[in-house]
Amino acid sequence: MPTTIKKKKVKTSPKKEIKEVIKETKEKAEKAAAYFYGLGKRKTSIAQVRIYPVEKSEKGIMVNDKKIENFFGIERLSNLAMLPLVTAGQDGKFDVSVKVSGGGITGQAEAIRLGISRALIKFDINLRKILKSQGFLTRDARNVERKKPGLKKARRAPQWAKR
């Protein structure tokens, strides 16, 4: 037969409880304000970006818990994703954490670029003019056209045969 241990109730004053709740709330608020969030989308790719302001970047850009260079493998795509930071002159001042899913690697890189741009604007609204002029805040809405019935692809008709 299992034994049960009785816990003693410790009486605390309501003022202490309120102070503890306030302290916990402040700690949560500080942790919540520790990063700036931006969401980027391109085709079917979705990138959730968090940028953490630091004195000196330690981790750099981490995409799905991998370094950006290892995640993409193509230097052009990793440079494309980092472009907003370089353009705004904020390179090395942030640790960036990205969760990206869906689509191909080019769509993911462009989604990350949009997400970083949006997060930078939440950090400093004055960066908007620079990023807007470079076209980093425009969501590229182009998607794949759907396949129509009777066609091989979206517009490709079957080959016509005379006989």
Secondary structure, 3 states (H helix, E strand, C coil): CCCCCCCCCCCCCHHHHHHHHHHHHHHHHHHHCCCEEEEEEECCEEEEEEEEECCCCCCCEEECCEEHHHHHCCHHHHHHHHHHHHHCCCCCCEEEEEEEECCCHHHHHHHHHHHHHHHHHHHCHHHHHHHHHCCCCCCCCCCCCCCCCCCCCCCCCCCCCCC
